[in-house]
């Protein structure tokens, strides 16, 4: 029986299953600990996995660490053009903890702070693939969100 899922979602489910299957050498370079999401690249060829120490990738049957800082990425989401995330800086980083909202336009190599540094760590974060709308669940009031709840921004956190 054929599953009703979109083919890209089926590939994502299969890739997610591999996260839990030990295979000889498959995880030699990457330890998948404290996984906070899964997202495909816009071309559908690379799976990005935000983990406790940076981003891991799966492409062409191989796991690797993605270039970029080894931050603890939380609430990770990908759009056609960029990544959005929240979380905590890597040990030794001079960045404020927690991040608030971050954006990467280069596959996670570098990140732009979009606000709420030191105030919010969005563990639940989603984004629209085509419009870059970002949705977050805020668990406590902050300077931009007066109460807990679901918020969204259409302009990278300028307005919520």
C-alpha positions in Angstrom: 0.0 0.0 0.0 1.4 3.4 -1.0 1.7 6.0 1.9 -0.2 9.3 1.4 2.9 11.3 2.2 4.6 13.6 -0.3 7.8 12.0 -1.8 10.0 14.6 -0.1 8.4 13.9 3.3 8.9 10.1 2.7 12.6 10.8 2.0 12.8 12.8 5.2 11.2 10.0 7.2 13.7 7.5 5.8 16.6 9.8 6.5 15.3 10.3 10.1 15.2 6.5 10.5 18.9 6.3 9.7 19.6 8.6 12.6 18.9 5.7 14.9 20.5 2.8 12.9 24.1 2.1 13.8 26.0 1.3 10.6 29.7 0.6 10.4 31.5 3.9 9.7 28.3 5.8 9.0 28.6 8.0 12.0 32.4 8.1 12.2 32.7 11.8 11.7 29.4 12.9 13.3 27.7 12.2 16.6 24.0 12.8 16.3 23.2 13.9 19.9 20.5 16.2 21.0 18.8 16.5 17.6 16.5 19.5 17.3 15.0 19.2 13.8 15.5 18.0 10.3 15.4 20.0 7.1 16.3 19.4 3.4 18.3 21.8 1.3 16.2 23.7 -1.3 17.4 21.3 -4.0 16.4 18.3 -1.9 19.9 16.7 -2.1 21.2 17.4 1.4 19.6 16.7 4.8 20.5 19.1 7.6 20.4 18.0 11.2 20.8 20.6 13.9 22.6 19.0 16.9 24.1 20.0 20.2 27.4 21.0 18.5 26.6 22.5 15.1 24.9 21.1 12.0 25.3 17.6 10.6 24.5 16.8 7.0 23.6 13.7 5.1 24.3 13.6 1.4 25.2 10.9 -1.1 25.0 8.2 1.6 27.5 10.0 3.9 27.3 11.9 7.1 29.5 15.0 7.7 29.7 18.1 9.8 28.5 21.2 8.0 30.9 24.2 7.9 30.1 26.8 10.5 30.0 27.4 14.2 29.3 24.5 16.6 26.4 26.2 18.4 23.6 24.3 20.1 20.9 25.0 17.5 17.3 24.8 18.7 14.0 25.3 16.8 15.7 24.9 13.4 13.8 25.5 10.1 14.8 25.8 6.5 13.2 27.9 3.7 14.1 28.0 0.0 16.6 30.8 0.7 17.9 30.4 4.3 17.9 28.8 7.7 16.3 30.1 10.9 17.2 28.9 14.3 17.5 29.8 18.0 19.6 28.2 20.7 22.8 28.7 22.6 26.4 29.7 21.6 29.2 27.3 21.4 31.6 27.2 24.4 34.1 30.0 24.1 31.8 32.1 21.9 31.3 35.8 22.7 27.7 35.6 21.6 24.8 36.3 24.1 23.0 33.3 25.5 20.3 32.5 24.4 20.4 33.6 20.8 16.9 34.8 20.3 16.3 34.4 16.5 19.1 33.8 14.0 19.2 33.6 10.2 21.8 32.0 7.9 21.9 32.8 4.2 24.8 30.5 3.5 23.9 27.0 4.7 24.8 27.6 8.3 28.4 28.9 7.7 27.5 32.2 9.3 24.6 33.6 11.2 22.9 37.0 11.5 21.2 37.9 14.9 17.6 39.1 14.4 16.8 40.1 17.9 15.7 38.9 21.3 19.3 37.9 22.3 19.5 37.0 25.9 15.7 36.9 26.2 14.4 33.9 24.3 15.3 30.4 23.2 12.7 29.2 20.7 12.7 25.4 20.9 9.6 25.3 18.7 10.2 27.2 15.5 8.8 26.7 11.9 9.2 28.7 8.7 7.3 28.9 5.4 9.5 27.4 2.6 8.4 30.0 0.1 7.8 33.2 2.1 10.3 33.1 4.9 7.5 33.7 7.4 8.8 32.5 10.8 6.6 31.0 13.5 7.7 30.5 17.1 6.3 29.3 20.4 7.4 31.7 23.1 7.3 30.1 26.6 7.7 33.3 28.6 7.2 37.1 28.1 10.1 39.1 26.6 10.5 42.6 25.3 8.6 41.9 22.1 6.1 39.3 23.1 4.0 40.2 26.2 2.8 36.7 27.0 3.5 33.0 26.2 2.1 31.8 23.0 2.6 31.4 19.2 4.0 34.4 17.4 5.0 35.0 13.8 7.1 37.5 11.9 7.0 38.3 8.2 10.1 40.5 8.3 12.9 38.7 10.2 11.7 39.8 13.6 11.2 43.5 13.0 7.6 43.0 13.9 5.9 40.1 15.6 
